[in-house]
Amino acid sequence: IGKKYTQLRSTVEENKLHTICVSGNCPNMGECWTEGTATFMILGNICTRSCGFCNVQTGSPLPVDELEPFKVARSINIMGVKHAVITSVDRDDIKDGGSIIWAETVNAIRDLNPNTTIETLIPDFKGETDNIDRIIKVAPEVVSHNLETVRRLTKEVRIQAKYDRSLEVLKYLKEITQWKDAPNTPNHTYIFDEDNACIGFIPTGTKKEIIFTQPIRNFAKTRRR
């Protein structure tokens, strides 16, 4: 365990923040934290959904912490993070799905850390575009949403989610943000749906391959085709 790992863990604990690294029991946490990289998870530590691959607690979430945007922004400032990655639990229990706190968090990070780029990994917000628009309006550098698995495994792995709804979220993001075609270089990965229609692309800048495994044995297994 290195100095960066210790500093990051101390900052997260002192500010009572959550990371998907800890809550999701990610097997890659030690490697990422040693490099000073962590994904902040906002809107609490209890999710309203129960995905088969995820170790985050399921249940009735606590009330939203109105100071959370500032706490996250301050922690990023203390850590000197140059590229901040933000995700969240699903908050199907509140009308805006947590999108207001999402937008406030992006704005707070930018106010305290004007040179930090922001990557957001958003939930599907039940496909409600008003909530998605709040994220787009504050213009983080990256807005992404995970399908997590293929259509045939969605009911098993993402129990309360819908494959087509997630596709519609991605297509809406593409349409509203007017994504351009990616350069034809090895630094981009194209995203295709199961009908082989290109949804968009993502830049790939990882130094090496990360292998994702089960958090613990009673979760969904990683499968190869």
Secondary structure by P-SEA (a helix, b strand, c coil): ccaaaaaaaaaaaaaccccccccccccaaaaaaaacbbbbbcccccccccccccccccccccccccaaaaaaaaaaaaacccbbbbbbcccccccccaaaaaaaaaaaaaaacccbbbbbbcccccccaaaaaaaaaaccccccccccccccccccccccccaaaaaaaaaaaaaaaccccccccccbbbbbcccccccbbbbbbccbbbbbccccccccccccc
